[in-house]
């Protein structure tokens, strides 16, 4: 996911129709079709399966909901990047600076998701646990 905006920056900064532009367009297409989309689909399938198997246990924990929100955010960023890629070559093309800044968002979301799982903040205290 972190390579997608970087490749778009290279493509935007290249001469339209030039060798670099065509090479970056091909690299972006391969990255999207071979790596990003299949891995996102696999992550959702496996993640929902694991959550479904443990649903009674994890449904009350805030850290799980935080992690789920971060994964939804990362998936949303995938969609945003795909939409921005379609605008390259038009007058609505994103600016390289915008792409460089947005490149950090999936990384930050992933850091929060990992911390949520490892530290498990927001524990819910069940009334049966209090004696």
Secondary structure, DSSP 8 states (H G I E B T S, - for coil): -HHHHHHHHHHHHS-TTSHHHHHHHHHHHHIIIIIIHHHHHHHHHHHHHHHHHTHHHHTT-HHHHHHHHHHHHHHHHHHHHHHHHHHTTSTT---HHHHHHHHHHHHHHHHHHHHHHHH--S----GGG--
